[in-house]
Amino acid sequence: MTDIWQWSAAETAAAVRERRVSAVEVTEAAIARMRAANPAINAVVVDLSDQALAAAKAADAAQAAGDPPGPLHGVPVTIKINIDVEGQANSNGVPGLAGVIAPGDSPVTANLRKAGAIVIGQTNTPEFSLRAFTDNPLHGQTLNPWDPAITCGGSSGGAGASIAAGIGAVAHGNDIGGSLRWPAAVNGVCTIKPTLGRVPAFNPSATAERPPMAQLMSVQGPICREVADVRLALAAMSRRDPRDPWWVPAPLEGPPVARRVAKAKMPDDLDCDARVLALVDRAADHLADGGYEVVEVEVPDISGTWKLWCDLISTEIETLQAAQMRELGSAPFIGALEGITHMATILDGPGYMRAVAHRAKVLRDWLAFLEEFPVILAPVTVRPTPAFDADLKGDAAVRQIFWNDLRFVGAISVLGLPVAVTPAGLLDGHPVGVQLIGSRYREDVCLDAAAAIEAKVGVLARSLWAR
C-alpha cells in the first residue's frame, strides 16, 4: 500500500468520492508531506494549511449532505504565486510587490476550487516570472529535488519541484516562453501548455492589462506526475470564466487524426548533446511501439519562429514593463533580463506591427504542417540540465540557454499551440523531457502521444521517492 500523498489525482478523487478516505485525511497527508519534503527544496513558499483543512472539512460536510462531488473533490493542489488567490499576496517574487493582496480568486484558482480541489499552498517563481531559473529576494531559491546543483527550471520552478517531491497531486503553472514545459522536463513530471483560450486567465489584483502579445502567448496549465492527471486537471481548469475575453468553448476531445509523428530535425547550428538526442530517439521508438508512424523531418523555420518570439516579447517588455522591472528587480535579475533583451531586435512601432502581422503567416505554416503530421516530437532542451544559476554568467550564457538549448521551447510559445511534456528518461540521474506539439485545441492529441511514451518510461517521481 502506498501512502496517501503518493496517490495520483485520479486515485485520490476516486477514493474520496467512494468514501474510502475523507478529504480531511487526504489534506492532512498532503500537509504532512509538504512539511517533510518542502524544507529541503523551498518549492511551496506560502503555506495555506489552515485554510486547506477548513476547506477539506467543508468538502466532507457537503458530500455527507448529498452534494455531488466535483472531479477533483478532495485533491490537494498548489497555485503559483503570480496568480490571484483571494487574500494572498500576488508578489511575483518581487519584494516591492509583496503588498499586492488579491481581492478575489483568479479564474484558475476559482475553477480548481469549483472542481473540489483543496489549495494547500502557493509555489515559488523567479522575479516577475521572467527567468528560467527559480530564485528571488522575497522567498529565496527553489532546489531541484533530483539534485540541488541543477536548476528546477522556471518560471514555474516551484510547481515542478513540488510535484516531483510529492507535495500535492496537481500544481498550477503558466507559460509564456516555456514556464510550464521547462520545469516539468527538468523535474521529471508532465504538463500541457494549452492552446490560447483553453484555460481562462485574469488577475483581479492587476492594475493594467498585459501587452498584446503577452495576452496571445501566456497560458495557464497543470503540472502533474502522470499524464492522466494532466488531462483531469486541464478539464477542471478549462471551465468558462467571463473575465477572460480570449476564452474559447472548444471541446476537450476532437475527431480522430492520423497517428503520424514528425520527429523534428535539429538545425545545423545547434550545439546538441548526443546523449540527450538519444533519449529523444528513444521517445520516438516508444511512439512507434504505441502504433504511431514516426518520420524525421524538418519543421517550419524553427529558428525564425524563435526570433519572432524573442523580438516581440522583448519589445513589449522594453516598451511597457522594463522601467518597473529595473526599479524593483534585483541586480542578478536585471542582468538576466538584459541578457534576454540583448538577443532581440527591439522594434519600433511599424516594426512591431509588421512582426505581429508576420506571426499570422508563421502560424499558418505550422498549422499546415500539423495537418500532415498531427504531432511533432521535439526536445525541450538539446543539452543536459544546467546549474541553478546558469543564466547569471553573462550575455553569452543567457544566449546559450535560450537560443541554443531551449530553441524548440521559445519558438512554440509565439504560436499559441498546445504542447505536452513528458519524461523520456534519465541522463546522469537527471530527468530529460520531450515536447509533443499539436494543432490548435488538440491538447487531447498531444496528451495521447505523451501517454504512449509514459507507458514505456513509467512515472519517474516514484524512482525519486525510492532513492
C-alpha positions in Angstrom: 0.0 0.0 0.0 1.3 3.5 -0.9 1.0 6.5 1.4 -1.9 8.8 0.5 0.4 11.6 -0.6 1.8 9.3 -3.3 -1.6 8.8 -4.9 -2.4 10.3 -8.3 -5.1 13.0 -8.6 -7.4 10.5 -10.2 -6.8 7.9 -7.5 -7.3 10.5 -4.8 -10.6 11.8 -6.3 -11.9 8.3 -6.7 -11.1 7.4 -3.1 -12.7 10.5 -1.7 -15.8 10.1 -4.0 -16.2 6.4 -2.9 -15.7 7.4 0.8 -12.7 5.1 1.2 -10.9 8.2 2.6 -12.1 11.6 3.6 -10.9 14.9 2.2 -9.6 15.8 5.6 -7.5 12.7 5.7 -6.1 13.4 2.2 -5.4 17.0 3.2 -3.6 16.1 6.4 -1.4 13.6 4.5 -0.6 16.3 1.9 0.3 18.8 4.6 2.5 16.3 6.4 4.3 15.5 3.1 4.7 19.2 2.5 6.2 19.8 5.9 8.5 16.8 5.5 9.7 17.5 1.9 9.5 21.2 1.4 12.2 22.5 3.7 14.9 20.8 1.5 13.7 22.4 -1.7 11.7 25.5 -0.8 9.1 24.9 -3.5 6.0 26.0 -1.6 6.6 29.4 -0.2 3.1 30.3 1.1 1.7 27.7 3.5 -2.1 27.6 3.4 -2.6 24.5 5.6 -5.1 26.1 7.9 -7.3 27.3 5.1 -6.9 23.9 3.4 -8.1 22.0 6.4 -11.1 24.2 6.7 -11.9 23.7 3.0 -11.5 19.9 3.4 -13.9 19.8 6.4 -16.4 21.8 4.3 -15.9 19.4 1.4 -16.6 16.4 3.6 -19.7 18.0 5.1 -21.0 18.9 1.6 -20.5 15.3 0.5 -22.2 14.0 3.6 -25.2 16.3 2.8 -25.5 14.7 -0.6 -23.9 17.3 -2.8 -22.3 15.7 -5.8 -18.5 15.7 -5.6 -16.5 17.5 -8.3 -13.9 15.9 -10.5 -11.1 17.0 -8.1 -13.1 16.6 -4.9 -10.5 16.5 -2.0 -7.5 16.6 -4.3 -4.6 18.7 -2.9 -3.3 21.3 -5.3 -0.9 24.3 -5.3 -1.1 27.6 -7.0 1.8 29.6 -8.4 2.4 32.9 -6.6 1.9 35.0 -9.8 -1.9 34.5 -10.0 -4.5 35.6 -7.5 -5.6 33.6 -4.5 -8.1 35.7 -2.6 -6.5 37.3 0.5 -2.9 36.3 -0.5 -0.1 38.4 -2.0 0.4 38.3 -5.7 4.1 39.3 -5.3 5.5 37.6 -8.4 8.6 37.0 -6.4 9.3 40.8 -6.0 9.7 42.4 -2.6 8.3 45.6 -3.8 5.1 43.8 -4.8 4.6 41.9 -1.6 1.8 44.2 -0.6 -0.3 43.4 -3.6 -3.1 41.5 -2.0 -5.6 39.7 -4.3 -9.1 40.9 -3.8 -10.5 37.7 -5.3 -9.6 34.5 -7.0 -8.2 34.2 -10.5 -10.3 32.1 -12.9 -7.9 29.1 -12.5 -8.0 29.3 -8.7 -11.8 29.6 -8.8 -12.1 26.7 -11.3 -10.0 24.4 -9.2 -12.0 25.2 -6.1 -15.3 24.6 -8.0 -13.9 21.2 -9.1 -13.4 20.4 -5.4 -9.7 20.8 -5.2 -8.1 21.8 -1.9 -5.4 24.5 -2.2 -2.6 23.7 0.3 -0.1 26.3 -0.7 1.5 28.6 -3.3 4.7 27.8 -5.2 7.7 29.9 -6.0 8.7 31.7 -9.1 11.6 34.0 -10.2 11.2 37.8 -10.0 8.4 38.9 -12.4 8.2 35.2 -13.5 10.7 36.0 -16.2 13.8 34.0 -15.6 14.0 30.3 -16.5 15.6 29.7 -13.0 13.6 30.0 -9.8 15.1 32.3 -7.2 14.1 35.7 -5.8 14.9 38.0 -2.9 11.5 37.6 -1.3 11.3 33.8 -1.0 14.7 32.5 -1.9 15.8 29.8 -4.2 13.9 26.6 -5.1 16.0 23.5 -5.5 15.5 20.6 -7.9 14.6 17.5 -5.8 16.7 15.3 -8.0 19.9 17.3 -7.5 20.3 20.7 -5.9 23.2 21.5 -8.2 20.9 21.7 -11.3 18.0 24.1 -11.9 14.4 23.3 -11.1 13.5 25.4 -14.1 11.3 28.4 -14.3 9.3 30.3 -14.1 7.0 27.5 -12.6 10.0 26.0 -10.9 8.3 25.8 -7.5 5.3 24.0 -9.2 7.6 21.4 -11.0 9.7 20.7 -7.9 6.8 20.4 -5.6 5.0 17.8 -7.8 8.2 15.8 -8.2 8.7 15.8 -4.4 5.2 14.5 -3.8 3.7 17.8 -2.5 0.1 17.8 -3.8 -1.2 16.0 -6.8 -1.7 18.9 -9.1 0.4 22.1 -9.4 -0.8 25.2 -11.3 1.7 26.9 -13.5 1.8 29.2 -16.5 3.8 29.6 -19.7 4.8 32.5 -21.9 8.2 31.2 -23.0 8.4 27.7 -21.6 7.5 28.2 -18.0 5.4 25.1 -17.8 7.4 22.9 -20.1 10.9 23.6 -18.9 10.2 22.9 -15.1 8.2 19.8 -16.0 11.1 18.4 -18.1 13.9 19.1 -15.6 11.8 17.8 -12.6 10.7 14.6 -14.4 7.0 15.3 -14.5 4.3 16.0 -17.0 2.4 19.1 -18.2 0.3 20.6 -21.0 0.8 24.1 -22.3 -2.8 24.6 -23.6 -3.9 26.5 -26.6 -4.6 30.2 -26.1 -8.2 30.5 -24.9 -8.4 27.0 -23.4 -8.0 28.0 -19.8 -9.4 31.4 -18.7 -6.9 33.8 -17.1 -7.3 37.1 -15.2 -5.9 38.6 -12.0 -8.3 40.8 -10.1 -5.3 42.5 -8.5 -3.9 43.7 -11.8 -3.8 47.5 -12.3 -3.3 47.4 -16.1 -3.9 45.0 -19.0 -0.9 43.0 -20.3 0.7 43.9 -23.6 -1.0 42.4 -26.8 1.5 39.6 -27.5 1.8 38.7 -23.8 -2.0 38.1 -23.9 -1.6 35.9 -27.0 1.3 33.9 -25.6 0.6 33.5 -21.9 -1.4 30.4 -20.9 -2.3 28.6 -17.6 -2.0 24.9 -17.1 -1.4 22.0 -14.8 1.8 20.1 -13.8 1.3 16.6 -12.6 3.2 13.3 -12.2 1.1 11.4 -14.6 -0.5 12.2 -18.0 -3.9 11.1 -16.9 -3.8 13.7 -14.1 -2.8 16.4 -16.5 -5.9 15.6 -18.6 -8.1 15.6 -15.5 -6.7 18.9 -14.2 -6.9 20.6 -17.6 -10.6 19.8 -17.8 -11.2 21.3 -14.4 -9.2 24.4 -15.2 -10.9 25.0 -18.5 -14.3 25.9 -17.2 -15.7 29.2 -18.6 -15.0 32.5 -16.9 -16.4 35.7 -18.4 -13.5 37.7 -17.2 -11.3 36.3 -19.9 -12.2 37.6 -23.4 -9.9 35.1 -25.1 -11.6 32.0 -23.6 -12.9 29.6 -26.2 -15.6 26.9 -25.7 -13.7 24.3 -27.6 -14.3 20.6 -26.9 -11.6 18.8 -24.9 -11.8 15.8 -27.3 -11.7 16.2 -31.1 -12.2 13.9 -34.1 -9.6 11.1 -34.8 -6.4 12.2 -36.6 -3.7 10.2 -38.4 -1.2 8.7 -35.9 1.7 10.3 -37.6 4.5 12.0 -35.8 7.2 14.3 -37.2 10.4 13.9 -35.2 11.9 17.4 -35.6 15.3 17.6 -37.3 17.9 19.6 -35.4 19.1 22.9 -37.1 22.7 22.6 -38.2 23.8 25.5 -35.9 22.5 23.8 -32.7 25.1 22.7 -30.2 23.5 19.4 -29.1 24.4 16.7 -26.7 24.2 13.3 -28.3 23.0 11.6 -25.1 20.0 14.0 -24.9 19.1 13.4 -28.5 19.4 9.6 -27.9 16.6 10.0 -25.3 14.5 11.9 -27.9 15.2 9.0 -30.3 14.1 6.5 -27.6 10.8 8.5 -27.2 10.3 8.2 -30.9 10.7 4.4 -30.6 8.2 4.4 -27.8 5.7 6.2 -30.0 6.4 3.7 -32.8 5.8 0.9 -30.4 2.5 2.6 -29.5 1.3 2.4 -33.1 2.5 5.8 -34.4 4.2 6.3 -37.7 7.3 8.4 -36.9 9.2 10.3 -39.6 12.2 12.6 -39.1 11.5 15.8 -41.0 12.4 19.5 -40.9 9.8 21.6 -39.1 8.8 25.1 -40.4 11.6 27.6 -39.8 12.2 26.9 -36.1 15.0 29.5 -35.8 12.9 32.3 -37.5 10.0 31.4 -35.3 12.1 31.6 -32.1 13.5 35.0 -33.3 9.9 36.3 -33.7 9.1 35.2 -30.2 12.2 36.9 -28.8 11.7 40.2 -30.7 8.0 40.5 -29.8 8.2 39.7 -26.1 11.4 41.7 -25.6 9.9 44.8 -27.4 6.8 44.7 -25.2 8.9 44.3 -22.0 11.3 47.1 -23.0 8.4 49.4 -24.0 5.9 48.8 -21.2 7.5 46.9 -18.4 11.2 47.3 -18.1 11.1 50.5 -16.1 9.3 48.9 -13.3 11.4 45.7 -13.5 14.6 47.8 -13.3 13.3 49.8 -10.4 12.1 46.8 -8.3 14.2 43.9 -9.6 17.4 42.7 -8.0 20.8 43.1 -9.7 21.0 39.5 -10.8 17.5 39.6 -12.2 18.3 42.8 -14.2 21.4 41.1 -15.6 19.4 38.1 -16.7 16.7 40.4 -18.2 19.3 42.3 -20.2 20.8 39.1 -21.4 17.4 38.3 -23.0 16.8 41.7 -24.5 20.3 41.8 -25.9 19.4 38.8 -28.1 16.4 40.6 -29.5 15.8 43.4 -32.0 13.8 46.0 -30.1 11.2 47.0 -32.7 9.8 50.5 -33.3 6.0 51.0 -33.8 5.9 50.0 -37.5 8.3 47.1 -37.0 6.3 45.8 -34.1 3.1 45.9 -36.2 4.8 44.1 -39.1 6.1 41.4 -36.7 2.7 40.8 -35.2 1.3 40.6 -38.8 4.0 38.2 -39.8 3.1 35.9 -36.9 -0.1 35.0 -38.8 2.0 33.6 -41.7 4.3 31.7 -39.4 1.3 30.2 -37.6 -0.3 29.3 -40.9 2.8 27.5 -42.0 2.9 25.5 -38.7 -0.8 24.7 -38.9 -0.4 23.4 -42.5 2.5 21.2 -41.3 0.3 19.8 -38.5 -2.3 18.8 -41.0 0.1 16.3 -42.4 1.8 15.4 -39.0 -0.7 15.9 -36.2 2.1 15.6 -33.6 5.6 17.0 -33.6 8.1 15.3 -31.3 10.9 17.8 -30.3 13.3 18.2 -27.4 12.7 20.5 -24.5 16.4 21.1 -24.3 19.2 19.8 -26.5 21.7 19.8 -23.7 21.8 18.4 -20.1 20.1 20.4 -17.4 22.3 23.4 -16.4 23.3 24.7 -13.0 20.7 26.5 -10.8 22.4 29.9 -11.7 23.5 29.3 -15.2 21.7 32.4 -16.6 23.7 34.7 -14.3 27.0 34.2 -16.1 26.6 37.0 -18.6 25.0 37.5 -22.0 26.8 34.6 -23.7 25.4 32.2 -21.1 21.9 33.5 -21.5 22.2 33.2 -25.3 23.4 29.6 -24.9 20.3 28.7 -22.8 17.6 30.4 -24.7 18.8 30.5 -28.3 20.6 27.2 -28.3 19.4 24.8 -25.6 15.7 25.9 -25.5 15.1 27.0 -29.0 12.3 24.5 -29.5 10.6 25.8 -26.4 10.6 29.6 -27.0 9.7 29.2 -30.7 6.5 27.3 -30.0 5.5 30.0 -27.4 4.8 32.6 -30.1 2.4 30.3 -31.9 -0.2 29.7 -29.2 -0.2 25.9 -30.0 -0.7 23.2 -27.4 2.3 21.2 -26.2 2.6 18.3 -23.8 5.8 17.4 -22.0 6.5 14.0 -20.5 9.7 12.4 -19.3 11.9 10.5 -21.8 14.2 9.0 -19.1 17.2 9.9 -17.0 20.7 11.2 -18.0 23.3 11.0 -15.3 20.4 10.7 -12.8 18.7 13.8 -14.0 15.3 13.8 -15.9 15.0 14.6 -19.6 11.7 15.5 -21.1 10.3 15.8 -24.6 7.7 18.0 -26.2 4.6 16.8 -28.1 3.3 19.7 -30.2 -0.2 19.6 -31.7 -2.6 21.8 -33.6 -5.0 24.4 -32.0 -7.3 23.0 -29.3 -5.9 19.4 -29.8 -4.5 19.0 -26.3 -6.0 15.6 -26.5 -3.8 14.6 -29.4 -0.7 15.9 -27.5 -1.6 14.0 -24.4 -2.4 10.8 -26.2 1.2 10.8 -27.6 2.6 11.7 -24.2 0.7 8.8 -22.6 2.2 6.4 -25.2 5.7 7.4 -24.1 4.7 7.3 -20.4 3.5 3.7 -20.9 7.1 2.8 -21.6 9.1 5.2 -19.4 6.8 5.0 -16.3 6.3 7.6 -13.6 9.7 9.0 -12.8 8.8 10.5 -9.5 8.3 7.1 -8.0 12.0 6.3 -8.6 12.9 9.7 -7.0 11.0 8.8 -3.8 12.6 5.4 -3.6 16.1 6.8 -3.5 
